[in-house]
Amino acid sequence: MQRCVEYIAVVYICIYGIDTLYPQKGPMPTTQIVKWGNSLAVRIPKPVAEEAGVREGDPIVIEARAGEINVRRKQRTPTLKELVAQIRPENRYDEIPSGPERGKERLEW
């Protein structure tokens, strides 16, 4: 009976996109919610942090739904310098004509 319950739990968790097994490490570590000042906190075990590639100080996003808390790394916004560095001749486009000038568009150099 216990084996069947474990299987159902794994199927339920996999539907929501959570992998409960580490390929080489076995079952996912568990932890507790603890009080930290006026808030609650979760300590992330080292193997989980390493697997996710997160470190102290990394920005994260926390989403809550009924009975579920999801934590994920915040998508980093690239800098203008990084975006400009991606411009190549093959992803540049010619100027698009937009008709005659109609106002203060004319700029004399």
HUNORKA-V933926 format. One record per pair of residues at least 24 apart in sequence whose ideal C-beta (glycine too) atoms are under 6 Angstrom apart, sorted by the first residue. I is the first residue (numbers start at 0). GAP is how many residues later the second one is. D is the distance in whole Angstrom. If there is no record, write none. Layout:
I;GAP;D / I;GAP;D
This chain:
none
